[in-house]
Amino acid sequence: MSFQVEHEIHKRRFGRNVGVGLLLVVMVGIVFALTVVKVTRGDPMKGFDHVVEPELAPAGATE
């Protein structure tokens, strides 16, 4: 039983796959870090659901 020699195109493809994998890990790390910073800052997390909230209206702006 003999092993075939790996073709040159497979070496290049492996290098590209490693590069894409590293980019993916970096992007996931950035998103994770931003999420951790946002959660630990303690800012109130509110979704903007198009509902008027009186505490956010400027002073004197009553209708």
Residue frames as a rotation matrix with the C-alpha (Angstrom) as fourth column:
MET 1
0.580 0.815 0.000 0.00
0.815 -0.580 0.000 0.00
0.000 0.000 -1.000 0.00
SER 2
-0.605 -0.793 0.075 1.47
0.795 -0.607 -0.010 3.32
0.053 0.054 0.997 -1.01
PHE 3
0.202 0.627 -0.753 0.29
0.587 -0.693 -0.419 6.78
-0.784 -0.357 -0.508 -0.16
GLN 4
0.374 -0.020 0.927 -0.22
0.867 -0.347 -0.358 9.19
0.329 0.938 -0.112 -3.00
VAL 5
-0.721 -0.643 -0.258 1.75
0.686 -0.715 -0.133 12.40
-0.099 -0.273 0.957 -3.00
GLU 6
0.200 0.820 -0.536 -0.48
0.649 -0.520 -0.555 15.38
-0.734 -0.237 -0.636 -2.20
HIS 7
0.105 -0.088 0.991 -1.02
0.936 -0.326 -0.128 17.60
0.335 0.941 0.048 -5.21
GLU 8
-0.834 -0.551 -0.004 0.08
0.533 -0.805 -0.260 21.24
0.140 -0.219 0.966 -5.12
ILE 9
-0.420 0.751 0.510 -3.49
-0.161 -0.615 0.772 22.53
0.893 0.243 0.379 -5.52
HIS 10
0.470 0.596 -0.651 -4.50
0.520 0.409 0.750 20.81
0.713 -0.691 -0.118 -2.29
LYS 11
-0.316 -0.665 -0.677 -1.76
0.949 -0.235 -0.213 22.62
-0.017 -0.709 0.705 -0.41
ARG 12
-0.924 0.008 0.381 -2.96
0.074 -0.977 0.201 25.98
0.374 0.214 0.902 -1.74
ARG 13
-0.011 0.999 0.035 -6.58
-0.048 -0.035 0.998 25.14
0.999 0.010 0.048 -0.97
PHE 14
0.267 0.036 -0.963 -5.62
0.879 0.401 0.258 24.14
0.396 -0.915 0.075 2.59
GLY 15
-0.753 -0.612 -0.243 -3.86
0.658 -0.706 -0.262 27.49
-0.011 -0.357 0.934 3.05
ARG 16
-0.681 0.584 0.442 -6.96
-0.232 -0.745 0.626 29.36
0.694 0.323 0.643 1.90
ASN 17
0.280 0.818 -0.502 -9.17
0.293 0.425 0.856 27.29
0.914 -0.386 -0.121 4.17
VAL 18
-0.148 -0.414 -0.898 -6.96
0.985 0.018 -0.171 28.10
0.087 -0.910 0.405 7.15
GLY 19
-0.959 -0.232 0.162 -7.15
0.236 -0.972 0.004 31.82
0.156 0.042 0.987 6.25
VAL 20
-0.285 0.935 0.211 -10.94
-0.260 -0.287 0.922 31.78
0.922 0.208 0.325 5.96
GLY 21
0.307 0.372 -0.876 -11.19
0.664 0.576 0.477 29.86
0.682 -0.728 -0.070 9.24
LEU 22
-0.554 -0.583 -0.595 -9.01
0.832 -0.420 -0.363 32.41
-0.038 -0.696 0.717 11.02
LEU 23
-0.874 0.296 0.385 -11.11
-0.145 -0.916 0.375 35.27
0.464 0.272 0.843 9.63
LEU 24
0.100 0.964 -0.247 -14.26
0.036 0.244 0.969 33.55
0.994 -0.106 -0.010 10.87
VAL 25
0.107 -0.140 -0.984 -12.78
0.942 0.330 0.056 33.10
0.317 -0.934 0.168 14.35
VAL 26
-0.877 -0.464 -0.123 -11.75
0.480 -0.843 -0.244 36.78
0.009 -0.273 0.962 14.44
MET 27
-0.572 0.734 0.367 -15.23
-0.281 -0.596 0.752 37.95
0.771 0.327 0.547 13.41
VAL 28
0.359 0.691 -0.628 -16.90
0.399 0.495 0.772 35.76
0.844 -0.527 -0.098 16.05
GLY 29
-0.252 -0.558 -0.791 -14.42
0.962 -0.055 -0.268 37.08
0.106 -0.828 0.550 18.63
ILE 30
-0.949 -0.069 0.307 -15.24
0.086 -0.995 0.042 40.70
0.303 0.067 0.951 17.74
VAL 31
-0.099 0.989 0.112 -18.99
-0.246 -0.133 0.960 40.10
0.964 0.067 0.256 18.03
PHE 32
0.336 0.178 -0.925 -18.50
0.727 0.575 0.375 38.29
0.598 -0.799 0.063 21.34
ALA 33
-0.622 -0.650 -0.437 -16.30
0.781 -0.481 -0.397 41.08
0.048 -0.588 0.807 22.72
LEU 34
-0.790 0.397 0.467 -18.80
-0.221 -0.895 0.386 43.77
0.571 0.202 0.796 21.70
THR 35
0.237 0.918 -0.319 -21.60
0.035 0.320 0.947 41.79
0.971 -0.235 0.043 23.35
VAL 36
0.081 -0.277 -0.957 -19.64
0.943 0.332 -0.016 41.37
0.322 -0.902 0.288 26.59
VAL 37
-0.896 -0.444 0.001 -18.79
0.426 -0.861 -0.278 45.09
0.124 -0.249 0.961 26.69
LYS 38
-0.476 0.791 0.386 -22.41
-0.328 -0.566 0.756 46.09
0.816 0.233 0.529 26.07
VAL 39
0.413 0.666 -0.622 -23.73
0.321 0.533 0.783 43.76
0.853 -0.523 0.006 28.77
THR 40
-0.017 -0.493 -0.870 -21.12
0.985 0.142 -0.099 44.69
0.172 -0.858 0.484 31.39
ARG 41
-0.798 -0.250 0.549 -21.51
0.235 -0.967 -0.099 48.45
0.555 0.050 0.830 30.87
GLY 42
-0.666 0.585 -0.463 -24.93
0.632 0.113 -0.767 48.23
-0.396 -0.803 -0.445 32.49
ASP 43
-0.860 0.416 -0.295 -26.75
-0.500 -0.802 0.327 50.44
-0.101 0.428 0.898 30.00
PRO 44
-0.088 0.894 0.440 -30.45
-0.271 0.403 -0.874 49.71
-0.959 -0.196 0.206 29.78
MET 45
-0.973 -0.200 0.118 -31.11
0.037 0.369 0.929 47.57
-0.230 0.908 -0.352 26.76
LYS 46
-0.069 0.986 -0.155 -34.32
-0.157 -0.164 -0.974 48.67
-0.985 -0.043 0.166 25.11
GLY 47
-0.571 0.017 0.821 -35.74
0.764 0.378 0.523 47.54
-0.301 0.926 -0.229 21.82
PHE 48
-0.792 0.307 -0.528 -37.16
-0.382 -0.923 0.037 50.27
-0.476 0.231 0.849 19.63
ASP 49
-0.690 0.612 0.388 -40.69
0.685 0.725 0.074 49.04
-0.236 0.317 -0.919 19.08
HIS 50
-0.731 0.334 0.596 -42.19
0.212 -0.718 0.663 52.41
0.649 0.610 0.454 18.00
VAL 51
0.364 0.787 -0.499 -43.90
0.818 -0.014 0.575 53.07
0.445 -0.617 -0.649 21.31
VAL 52
0.186 -0.249 0.951 -43.78
-0.180 -0.960 -0.216 56.55
0.966 -0.131 -0.223 22.84
GLU 53
0.128 -0.229 -0.965 -41.94
0.920 0.391 0.029 56.53
0.371 -0.891 0.261 26.15
PRO 54
0.886 0.343 0.312 -42.52
0.241 -0.915 0.323 59.70
0.396 -0.211 -0.894 28.18
GLU 55
0.698 -0.662 -0.272 -39.17
0.227 -0.155 0.961 59.45
-0.679 -0.733 0.042 30.02
LEU 56
-0.221 -0.816 0.533 -37.34
0.842 0.115 0.526 59.75
-0.491 0.566 0.662 26.69
ALA 57
0.475 0.462 0.749 -39.29
0.787 -0.603 -0.127 62.80
0.393 0.650 -0.650 25.46
PRO 58
-0.595 -0.710 0.376 -37.56
0.479 -0.690 -0.543 66.20
0.645 -0.143 0.751 25.77
ALA 59
-0.567 0.347 -0.747 -38.61
0.696 -0.283 -0.660 68.39
-0.441 -0.894 -0.081 28.71
GLY 60
-0.439 0.499 -0.747 -41.65
-0.268 -0.867 -0.421 70.55
-0.858 0.015 0.514 27.91
ALA 61
-0.798 0.167 -0.579 -42.69
-0.567 0.118 0.815 68.51
0.204 0.979 0.000 24.89
THR 62
-0.682 0.655 0.326 -46.21
0.202 0.596 -0.777 67.58
-0.703 -0.464 -0.538 25.97
GLU 63
-0.917 0.398 -0.005 -49.01
-0.078 -0.166 0.983 67.10
0.390 0.902 0.183 23.51
